[in-house]
Amino acid sequence: MHLDDKSGGPEILFGSTRSYRRDEAGNEVYLWKVELDGISHDPIPNTVFCSKVKRDDMKDEGHIIGLKQTLVGGDLHGIWWRSDRRVYYFVYDWTFSTIKSTVIHEKVN
């Protein structure tokens, strides 16, 4: 989870989650974001956005270990660690719900 409040625009809280039960879509990753009220910093309910990410390279057991929003385009950048110890760098486009990923390390101990 990360709070983006330095862009001069609205405060946006964003993060990732997945089901803790594999039999209930536990292999799927969900990216979400919500705009916060500028005064109270409470979430604005009609701004909640959640998107399911389903990719062959982001399957099996693993987790997202870092997220950062791009200040210019709004894309979400992140690091994905997979159970076979590969580490991926990915860029998620909120507008088109697309993700591009690249292996950045083959075996992280």
PyMOL commands that set and color helices and strands:
alter all, ss='L'
color gray80, all
select helices_A, chain A and resi 22-24+45-47+56-58
alter helices_A, ss='H'
color red, helices_A
select strands_A, chain A and resi 2-4+11-18+29-36+49-53+62-69+76-82+87-93+98-105
alter strands_A, ss='S'
color yellow, strands_A
deselect
rebuild
show_as cartoon
